[in-house]
Amino acid sequence: MPKEKKGTKENPIVVNINNFRDDELSEIPKALEIKEAAIKDDYCNYSYELMQGVGEGDIIGRKGAAVVHNDMLDAFEKLNVHLAVIDDAFRYSHIEIEDIDMMHSSELAGLFKVTGLKLRGNADNESVILVGTKFIKTGGYISLETPRIKFDSGYPFKNELHEAVYKCCDEVEQYMNGKIAPTFEQTEIDFEVPEKEFDNAAL
């Protein structure tokens, strides 16, 4: 029987970090890098590039069959405020942002929803494209896709954007390795009713 291609669900790429000292972890070559991810109906479709071994440079696309974990939804939510900034929503509202991390719960940020991202370039010239929607007053949503935002560009919150994007990528990698929303079988429900409640019940 032929061996499944490296990087597939049947033959995943595994690096045991327990074999390395803490000072060595940062030098471990990554087996893969997430290139795109999109959440639709609580499922995640994504693609990644193989970074070493047979097939190095290949881009593999996968369509997630499990509901995403809330941690991934929370990570993508942190990108909403960046989409609002890039769309000039704060500038047109004459709001100056000093600390973007204080604006996640703002009314303007709440009008935007990032549902996907696309990474382009390499480590020396990396950029991201955010994909999402914007709620408009006439009702409904319009689709948005930003131009490439380089992590070394003049975007004023590039460091926060970089951190938020890679938190999303980390969640996608964990999703790929089995981190999904708890299923009904995994959720323990306690139907036990205290005895004293029956003592006072009317017959």
Secondary structure, DSSP 8 states (H G I E B T S, - for coil): -----TTSSSS-----GGGS-HHHHTTS--SEEEEEEEEETTEEEEEEEE-SSTTTT-EEEEEEEEEB-HHHHHHHHTTHHHHHHHTTHHHHTT---S-GGG-TTSTTGGGEEEEEEEEES-TTS-EEEEEEEEE-TTSSEEEEE---EETTSS-TTHHHHHHHHHHHHHHHHHHHTT-B---GGGS-------HHHHHT---
